[in-house]
């Protein structure tokens, strides 16, 4: 990882992203691009005032990163609608990693993930790290996830090239389904039959995950299987909590073969609800 890009809106949320990006840049000897988008969908006088203020803040922050943190940093200011300006800036800079702050959690409407962040992650060619927790040091437990698809394998292989898995612990979680337990008549199954059926499904899931690991070009991870007793996002977050994972790694493309970062998708739901950092990895695109 040689180039990290950080989006900032000068809020406390963005401060988390900046701090994590600084830790990663120092750890990997990477350069950093700190950028801000001034929304041009407002009166001209307001746009100019925002631009001048943003230039000053970016200049000060860049100087601090260079002089105090020892990070090779450049700054970038774009005037555009954020929904367009952020993806365009990322496309032109072509970083190895984009770091953004956590979304705004609101009871009635999730503005950040529902618009700019969702579009940024869905359109970015590079992995996107959403920093939800306050950075206190290197990641200690990276929990990767898979649905055993080719897209998931490619995403995990791409993750390995970032060098973020050199943590104290790295695991790979597969959430498996037990379809018979979702049938209308499943409640009539004797308890011992239910237990045996679930044990058989877990054993099969373990076998499939082991086979998946054998065909993948990465290793050194501890396999984990978990029954989808509720929903996949809930099981992933519950597993992260129980195993004290501080980074969840997910693909933005799954078994359907389509980009799935939309309302209702597993990755999107984890991004919305996770109290720990989430790394969303898109498939490699050519051209």
Secondary structure as a PSIPRED ss2 file (coil, helix, strand):
# PSIPRED VFORMAT (PSIPRED V4.0)

   1 X C   1.000  0.000  0.000
   2 X C   1.000  0.000  0.000
   3 X E   0.000  0.000  1.000
   4 X E   0.000  0.000  1.000
   5 X E   0.000  0.000  1.000
   6 X E   0.000  0.000  1.000
   7 X E   0.000  0.000  1.000
   8 X C   1.000  0.000  0.000
   9 X C   1.000  0.000  0.000
  10 X C   1.000  0.000  0.000
  11 X C   1.000  0.000  0.000
  12 X H   0.000  1.000  0.000
  13 X H   0.000  1.000  0.000
  14 X H   0.000  1.000  0.000
  15 X H   0.000  1.000  0.000
  16 X H   0.000  1.000  0.000
  17 X H   0.000  1.000  0.000
  18 X H   0.000  1.000  0.000
  19 X H   0.000  1.000  0.000
  20 X H   0.000  1.000  0.000
  21 X H   0.000  1.000  0.000
  22 X H   0.000  1.000  0.000
  23 X H   0.000  1.000  0.000
  24 X H   0.000  1.000  0.000
  25 X H   0.000  1.000  0.000
  26 X H   0.000  1.000  0.000
  27 X H   0.000  1.000  0.000
  28 X H   0.000  1.000  0.000
  29 X C   1.000  0.000  0.000
  30 X C   1.000  0.000  0.000
  31 X E   0.000  0.000  1.000
  32 X E   0.000  0.000  1.000
  33 X E   0.000  0.000  1.000
  34 X E   0.000  0.000  1.000
  35 X E   0.000  0.000  1.000
  36 X E   0.000  0.000  1.000
  37 X E   0.000  0.000  1.000
  38 X E   0.000  0.000  1.000
  39 X C   1.000  0.000  0.000
  40 X C   1.000  0.000  0.000
  41 X C   1.000  0.000  0.000
  42 X C   1.000  0.000  0.000
  43 X C   1.000  0.000  0.000
  44 X H   0.000  1.000  0.000
  45 X H   0.000  1.000  0.000
  46 X H   0.000  1.000  0.000
  47 X H   0.000  1.000  0.000
  48 X H   0.000  1.000  0.000
  49 X H   0.000  1.000  0.000
  50 X H   0.000  1.000  0.000
  51 X H   0.000  1.000  0.000
  52 X H   0.000  1.000  0.000
  53 X H   0.000  1.000  0.000
  54 X H   0.000  1.000  0.000
  55 X H   0.000  1.000  0.000
  56 X H   0.000  1.000  0.000
  57 X H   0.000  1.000  0.000
  58 X H   0.000  1.000  0.000
  59 X H   0.000  1.000  0.000
  60 X H   0.000  1.000  0.000
  61 X H   0.000  1.000  0.000
  62 X H   0.000  1.000  0.000
  63 X H   0.000  1.000  0.000
  64 X H   0.000  1.000  0.000
  65 X H   0.000  1.000  0.000
  66 X H   0.000  1.000  0.000
  67 X H   0.000  1.000  0.000
  68 X C   1.000  0.000  0.000
  69 X C   1.000  0.000  0.000
  70 X C   1.000  0.000  0.000
  71 X C   1.000  0.000  0.000
  72 X C   1.000  0.000  0.000
  73 X E   0.000  0.000  1.000
  74 X E   0.000  0.000  1.000
  75 X E   0.000  0.000  1.000
  76 X E   0.000  0.000  1.000
  77 X E   0.000  0.000  1.000
  78 X E   0.000  0.000  1.000
  79 X E   0.000  0.000  1.000
  80 X C   1.000  0.000  0.000
  81 X C   1.000  0.000  0.000
  82 X H   0.000  1.000  0.000
  83 X H   0.000  1.000  0.000
  84 X H   0.000  1.000  0.000
  85 X H   0.000  1.000  0.000
  86 X H   0.000  1.000  0.000
  87 X H   0.000  1.000  0.000
  88 X H   0.000  1.000  0.000
  89 X H   0.000  1.000  0.000
  90 X H   0.000  1.000  0.000
  91 X H   0.000  1.000  0.000
  92 X H   0.000  1.000  0.000
  93 X H   0.000  1.000  0.000
  94 X C   1.000  0.000  0.000
  95 X C   1.000  0.000  0.000
  96 X C   1.000  0.000  0.000
  97 X E   0.000  0.000  1.000
  98 X E   0.000  0.000  1.000
  99 X E   0.000  0.000  1.000
 100 X E   0.000  0.000  1.000
 101 X E   0.000  0.000  1.000
 102 X C   1.000  0.000  0.000
 103 X C   1.000  0.000  0.000
 104 X C   1.000  0.000  0.000
 105 X C   1.000  0.000  0.000
 106 X C   1.000  0.000  0.000
 107 X C   1.000  0.000  0.000
 108 X C   1.000  0.000  0.000
 109 X C   1.000  0.000  0.000
 110 X C   1.000  0.000  0.000
 111 X H   0.000  1.000  0.000
 112 X H   0.000  1.000  0.000
 113 X H   0.000  1.000  0.000
 114 X H   0.000  1.000  0.000
 115 X C   1.000  0.000  0.000
 116 X H   0.000  1.000  0.000
 117 X H   0.000  1.000  0.000
 118 X H   0.000  1.000  0.000
 119 X H   0.000  1.000  0.000
 120 X H   0.000  1.000  0.000
 121 X H   0.000  1.000  0.000
 122 X H   0.000  1.000  0.000
 123 X H   0.000  1.000  0.000
 124 X C   1.000  0.000  0.000
 125 X C   1.000  0.000  0.000
 126 X C   1.000  0.000  0.000
 127 X E   0.000  0.000  1.000
 128 X E   0.000  0.000  1.000
 129 X E   0.000  0.000  1.000
 130 X E   0.000  0.000  1.000
 131 X E   0.000  0.000  1.000
 132 X C   1.000  0.000  0.000
 133 X C   1.000  0.000  0.000
 134 X C   1.000  0.000  0.000
 135 X C   1.000  0.000  0.000
 136 X C   1.000  0.000  0.000
 137 X C   1.000  0.000  0.000
 138 X C   1.000  0.000  0.000
 139 X C   1.000  0.000  0.000
 140 X C   1.000  0.000  0.000
 141 X E   0.000  0.000  1.000
 142 X E   0.000  0.000  1.000
 143 X E   0.000  0.000  1.000
 144 X E   0.000  0.000  1.000
 145 X E   0.000  0.000  1.000
 146 X E   0.000  0.000  1.000
 147 X C   1.000  0.000  0.000
 148 X C   1.000  0.000  0.000
 149 X C   1.000  0.000  0.000
 150 X H   0.000  1.000  0.000
 151 X H   0.000  1.000  0.000
 152 X H   0.000  1.000  0.000
 153 X H   0.000  1.000  0.000
 154 X H   0.000  1.000  0.000
 155 X H   0.000  1.000  0.000
 156 X H   0.000  1.000  0.000
 157 X H   0.000  1.000  0.000
 158 X H   0.000  1.000  0.000
 159 X H   0.000  1.000  0.000
 160 X H   0.000  1.000  0.000
 161 X H   0.000  1.000  0.000
 162 X H   0.000  1.000  0.000
 163 X C   1.000  0.000  0.000
 164 X C   1.000  0.000  0.000
 165 X C   1.000  0.000  0.000
 166 X C   1.000  0.000  0.000
 167 X C   1.000  0.000  0.000
 168 X C   1.000  0.000  0.000
 169 X E   0.000  0.000  1.000
 170 X E   0.000  0.000  1.000
 171 X E   0.000  0.000  1.000
 172 X E   0.000  0.000  1.000
 173 X E   0.000  0.000  1.000
 174 X E   0.000  0.000  1.000
 175 X E   0.000  0.000  1.000
 176 X E   0.000  0.000  1.000
 177 X C   1.000  0.000  0.000
 178 X C   1.000  0.000  0.000
 179 X H   0.000  1.000  0.000
 180 X H   0.000  1.000  0.000
 181 X H   0.000  1.000  0.000
 182 X H   0.000  1.000  0.000
 183 X C   1.000  0.000  0.000
 184 X C   1.000  0.000  0.000
 185 X C   1.000  0.000  0.000
 186 X H   0.000  1.000  0.000
 187 X H   0.000  1.000  0.000
 188 X H   0.000  1.000  0.000
 189 X C   1.000  0.000  0.000
 190 X C   1.000  0.000  0.000
 191 X H   0.000  1.000  0.000
 192 X H   0.000  1.000  0.000
 193 X H   0.000  1.000  0.000
 194 X H   0.000  1.000  0.000
 195 X H   0.000  1.000  0.000
 196 X H   0.000  1.000  0.000
 197 X H   0.000  1.000  0.000
 198 X H   0.000  1.000  0.000
 199 X H   0.000  1.000  0.000
 200 X H   0.000  1.000  0.000
 201 X H   0.000  1.000  0.000
 202 X H   0.000  1.000  0.000
 203 X H   0.000  1.000  0.000
 204 X H   0.000  1.000  0.000
 205 X H   0.000  1.000  0.000
 206 X H   0.000  1.000  0.000
 207 X H   0.000  1.000  0.000
 208 X H   0.000  1.000  0.000
 209 X H   0.000  1.000  0.000
 210 X H   0.000  1.000  0.000
 211 X H   0.000  1.000  0.000
 212 X H   0.000  1.000  0.000
 213 X H   0.000  1.000  0.000
 214 X H   0.000  1.000  0.000
 215 X H   0.000  1.000  0.000
 216 X C   1.000  0.000  0.000
 217 X C   1.000  0.000  0.000
 218 X C   1.000  0.000  0.000
 219 X C   1.000  0.000  0.000
 220 X C   1.000  0.000  0.000
 221 X C   1.000  0.000  0.000
 222 X E   0.000  0.000  1.000
 223 X E   0.000  0.000  1.000
 224 X E   0.000  0.000  1.000
 225 X E   0.000  0.000  1.000
 226 X E   0.000  0.000  1.000
 227 X E   0.000  0.000  1.000
 228 X C   1.000  0.000  0.000
 229 X C   1.000  0.000  0.000
 230 X C   1.000  0.000  0.000
 231 X C   1.000  0.000  0.000
 232 X H   0.000  1.000  0.000
 233 X H   0.000  1.000  0.000
 234 X H   0.000  1.000  0.000
 235 X H   0.000  1.000  0.000
 236 X H   0.000  1.000  0.000
 237 X H   0.000  1.000  0.000
 238 X H   0.000  1.000  0.000
 239 X H   0.000  1.000  0.000
 240 X H   0.000  1.000  0.000
 241 X H   0.000  1.000  0.000
 242 X H   0.000  1.000  0.000
 243 X C   1.000  0.000  0.000
 244 X C   1.000  0.000  0.000
 245 X C   1.000  0.000  0.000
 246 X C   1.000  0.000  0.000
 247 X E   0.000  0.000  1.000
 248 X E   0.000  0.000  1.000
 249 X E   0.000  0.000  1.000
 250 X E   0.000  0.000  1.000
 251 X E   0.000  0.000  1.000
 252 X C   1.000  0.000  0.000
 253 X E   0.000  0.000  1.000
 254 X C   1.000  0.000  0.000
 255 X C   1.000  0.000  0.000
 256 X C   1.000  0.000  0.000
 257 X C   1.000  0.000  0.000
 258 X C   1.000  0.000  0.000
 259 X E   0.000  0.000  1.000
 260 X C   1.000  0.000  0.000
 261 X C   1.000  0.000  0.000
 262 X C   1.000  0.000  0.000
 263 X C   1.000  0.000  0.000
 264 X C   1.000  0.000  0.000
 265 X C   1.000  0.000  0.000
 266 X H   0.000  1.000  0.000
 267 X H   0.000  1.000  0.000
 268 X H   0.000  1.000  0.000
 269 X H   0.000  1.000  0.000
 270 X H   0.000  1.000  0.000
 271 X H   0.000  1.000  0.000
 272 X H   0.000  1.000  0.000
 273 X H   0.000  1.000  0.000
 274 X C   1.000  0.000  0.000
 275 X C   1.000  0.000  0.000
 276 X C   1.000  0.000  0.000
 277 X E   0.000  0.000  1.000
 278 X E   0.000  0.000  1.000
 279 X E   0.000  0.000  1.000
 280 X E   0.000  0.000  1.000
 281 X E   0.000  0.000  1.000
 282 X C   1.000  0.000  0.000
 283 X C   1.000  0.000  0.000
 284 X C   1.000  0.000  0.000
 285 X C   1.000  0.000  0.000
 286 X C   1.000  0.000  0.000
 287 X C   1.000  0.000  0.000
